[in-house]
Amino acid sequence: MSQDQVAPITVPKVPLRETLTKWLSGIIIVALLLWSWTPVEMQRWISLFIDASNMAEYASGFLSPNFRDLDIFVEQMVVTVQIAIWGTFLAIVLGVPFAILSSSNIFPAWIVQPVRRLMDACRAINEIVFALLFVVAVGLGPFAGVMALFVHNVGVIAKLFSEAVEAIDPRPVEGIRATGTKKLQEVIFGVIPQVMALWISLALYRFETNVRSATVLGMVGAGGIGQLLWENIRSFAYDETAAIMIIIVVSITLIDMLSQRLRKWAL
């Protein structure tokens, strides 16, 4: 073949099985969307445009935020962050042993499966449901919010931490196990050094998520700035509601920025 001639480019054929899998996946997704269209009233999307004037009139009440009670708003925002701190801390304390117990590369299935099902139960129930239960059990206030975040996040953190444990290099653990050490020593010297950085990153991510969740929990009586937000919404005090929302947005943005920097440092 001369230098001026270019070899023809041949596109490799896609295997039939791969093509069928892609088409089947697309059909399933479309079928799910069509199946759920009517039950969730997606046909009402046109109302977003028909009733846009009503939405604009409602939103106009938020254009003049009232920061008259700024000190109270900031104080309650701090309480919200404190709720998230304690909820996350308690969840980590209990979530770490559950994460180890639910790791299939550390413990046998007869231990792993029951622990996983327990964590599934904690994770499946939303924080708001737990908050309502604890408000009834211990009364209104931040403690109910702490307990709601704690119980739900035990399941979440155990799941995230367990996945990190199952992805570790097994050789250090096997080497320690070969010396005849106990299971606790395997975990301390073979597992935790490999996952600590990722655990810290995941814990920080859960904390910033919990700050947002704690804001909502206050609306059902679990303390913090969410309680003030709900009281002002019910009173049609749109100017103060706008001020509270601005404080929430600014606070969560700052926490997210700080958390992002700390996660980069941890990794």
C-alpha positions in Angstrom: 0.0 0.0 0.0 1.4 3.4 -1.0 1.8 6.2 1.5 -0.9 8.2 -0.2 -3.5 5.5 0.4 -5.4 5.5 3.6 -6.7 2.2 5.0 -10.5 2.2 5.3 -11.9 2.7 8.7 -14.1 -0.1 9.9 -16.5 0.5 12.8 -16.7 -2.6 14.9 -20.1 -4.2 15.1 -22.0 -3.8 18.3 -23.0 -7.2 19.7 -26.7 -8.0 19.3 -27.0 -8.6 23.0 -25.7 -5.2 23.9 -28.0 -3.5 21.4 -31.0 -5.4 22.8 -30.1 -4.5 26.3 -29.9 -0.8 25.4 -33.3 -0.9 23.7 -34.9 -2.8 26.5 -33.5 -0.4 29.1 -35.0 2.5 27.1 -38.4 0.8 26.7 -38.5 0.1 30.5 -37.7 3.7 31.4 -40.3 5.1 29.0 -42.9 2.5 30.3 -42.2 3.6 33.9 -42.6 7.2 33.1 -45.9 6.5 31.3 -47.1 4.3 34.1 -46.5 7.0 36.7 -47.7 9.9 34.6 -51.4 10.0 35.7 -51.0 9.0 39.3 -48.7 11.9 40.0 -50.9 14.3 38.0 -48.1 15.3 35.6 -50.8 16.5 33.2 -51.1 19.5 35.4 -47.8 20.9 34.3 -49.7 23.4 32.2 -50.9 25.0 35.4 -47.4 26.4 35.9 -48.0 28.8 33.0 -51.8 29.3 33.4 -51.5 30.2 37.0 -48.2 32.1 36.7 -49.8 35.4 37.7 -51.0 33.8 41.0 -47.5 32.6 41.7 -46.0 36.0 40.9 -48.5 37.7 43.3 -47.6 35.2 46.1 -43.9 35.6 45.5 -44.1 39.4 45.5 -44.6 39.2 49.3 -41.0 37.9 49.6 -39.4 40.9 47.9 -39.0 43.0 51.1 -37.3 40.8 53.7 -37.6 42.0 57.3 -34.5 41.5 59.4 -35.9 43.2 62.5 -35.5 40.1 64.5 -32.1 39.2 63.0 -30.6 38.2 66.3 -33.4 35.7 67.0 -33.1 34.3 63.5 -29.3 33.8 63.8 -29.7 32.3 67.2 -32.2 29.7 65.9 -30.0 29.0 62.9 -27.1 28.2 65.3 -29.5 25.8 67.2 -30.2 24.1 63.8 -26.5 23.6 63.2 -26.1 22.3 66.7 -28.9 19.8 66.1 -27.1 18.6 63.0 -23.8 18.3 64.9 -25.2 16.1 67.6 -27.4 14.1 65.2 -24.4 13.4 63.0 -22.0 12.6 65.9 -24.3 10.1 67.5 -25.0 8.5 64.2 -21.3 8.1 63.5 -20.6 6.6 67.0 -23.3 3.9 66.5 -22.9 3.7 62.7 -19.2 2.6 62.7 -19.7 -0.7 64.5 -22.9 -1.4 62.5 -20.9 -0.7 59.3 -18.2 -3.2 60.3 -20.8 -5.8 61.3 -22.6 -5.4 57.9 -19.5 -5.8 55.8 -19.5 -9.1 54.0 -15.7 -9.2 53.8 -15.3 -9.0 57.5 -18.2 -11.0 59.0 -20.2 -14.0 57.9 -23.6 -13.7 56.3 -25.5 -14.8 59.5 -24.3 -11.6 61.1 -24.2 -9.3 58.1 -27.8 -9.9 56.8 -29.7 -9.1 60.1 -27.6 -6.0 60.7 -28.2 -4.8 57.1 -32.0 -5.3 57.5 -31.9 -3.3 60.7 -30.0 -0.5 59.0 -32.5 -0.7 56.0 -35.3 0.0 58.5 -33.6 3.0 59.9 -32.8 4.4 56.5 -36.2 3.7 55.0 -38.1 5.9 57.4 -37.7 9.6 56.8 -36.3 12.0 59.4 -39.6 13.9 59.5 -41.5 10.7 60.6 -38.9 10.1 63.3 -39.2 13.7 64.4 -43.0 13.4 64.7 -42.5 10.3 66.8 -39.9 11.8 69.1 -41.9 15.1 69.5 -44.7 12.9 70.9 -42.3 10.9 73.0 -40.0 13.6 74.4 -41.9 16.8 73.6 -41.3 19.8 71.3 -37.7 21.1 71.0 -34.3 20.4 69.6 -33.7 17.1 71.3 -36.5 15.5 69.2 -34.6 16.8 66.1 -31.3 15.3 67.4 -32.9 11.9 67.9 -34.6 12.0 64.6 -31.4 12.7 62.7 -29.5 10.2 64.8 -31.8 7.2 64.2 -32.2 7.9 60.4 -28.5 8.6 59.9 -27.3 5.5 61.7 -28.7 3.5 58.7 -27.3 5.9 56.1 -23.8 6.1 57.6 -23.6 2.4 58.3 -24.5 1.8 54.6 -21.9 4.3 53.3 -19.2 3.2 55.6 -19.9 -0.5 55.0 -19.5 0.0 51.2 -16.2 1.7 51.8 -15.0 -1.3 53.9 -16.1 -3.8 51.3 -14.0 -2.0 48.7 -10.7 -2.2 50.7 -7.6 -4.1 49.6 -8.0 -7.5 51.4 -4.3 -8.3 51.6 -3.5 -6.2 54.7 -6.5 -7.8 56.5 -5.5 -11.3 55.4 -1.9 -10.7 56.6 -3.0 -9.6 60.0 -5.5 -12.5 60.2 -2.7 -15.0 59.4 -0.9 -14.0 62.6 -3.8 -15.3 64.6 -5.0 -11.9 65.9 -8.6 -11.3 67.1 -11.3 -9.8 64.9 -11.1 -6.4 66.6 -7.4 -6.1 65.8 -8.1 -7.0 62.2 -10.5 -4.1 62.0 -8.3 -1.6 63.9 -5.1 -2.3 62.1 -6.2 -3.7 58.7 -9.5 -2.0 57.9 -9.7 1.4 59.5 -6.4 2.8 58.2 -7.6 2.1 54.6 -11.0 3.7 55.0 -10.5 6.5 57.5 -10.0 9.3 54.9 -13.1 8.3 53.0 -15.1 7.9 56.2 -14.2 11.5 57.2 -15.3 12.7 53.8 -18.6 10.8 54.0 -19.2 12.1 57.5 -18.7 15.7 56.5 -21.1 15.2 53.6 -23.7 13.7 55.9 -23.3 16.7 58.3 -24.0 19.3 55.6 -27.0 17.2 54.5 -28.2 17.1 58.1 -28.1 20.8 58.4 -30.6 21.1 55.6 -32.7 18.3 57.1 -32.6 19.9 60.6 -34.1 23.0 59.0 -37.1 21.0 57.8 -37.5 19.1 61.1 -38.1 22.4 62.9 -41.3 22.8 60.9 -42.8 19.7 62.8 -41.8 21.0 66.2 -38.2 19.7 66.4 -36.7 23.1 67.2 -34.3 25.3 65.3 -35.0 27.9 62.6 -37.5 25.7 60.9 -39.9 26.2 63.7 -39.7 30.0 63.2 -40.0 29.6 59.5 -43.2 27.6 59.8 -44.7 30.0 62.3 -44.1 33.0 60.0 -45.5 31.1 57.0 -48.7 30.3 58.9 -49.0 33.9 60.0 -48.6 35.1 56.4 -45.6 37.2 57.5 -43.9 36.9 54.1 -41.3 39.6 54.8 -39.9 37.8 57.9 -40.2 34.5 56.1 -38.0 35.9 53.3 -35.5 37.0 55.8 -35.4 33.6 57.5 -35.0 31.9 54.1 -32.1 34.2 53.2 -30.3 33.3 56.5 -30.9 29.6 55.8 -29.5 29.8 52.3 -26.4 31.8 53.3 -25.7 29.5 56.3 -26.0 26.3 54.3 -23.9 27.8 51.5 -21.1 28.6 53.9 -21.3 25.2 55.5 -21.2 23.5 52.1 -18.1 25.5 51.1 -16.4 24.7 54.4 -17.3 21.0 54.2 -16.1 20.8 50.6 -12.7 22.2 51.6 -12.5 19.8 54.5 -13.4 16.8 52.3 -10.6 17.7 49.9 -8.2 17.9 52.8 -9.4 14.5 54.1 -8.9 12.8 50.8 
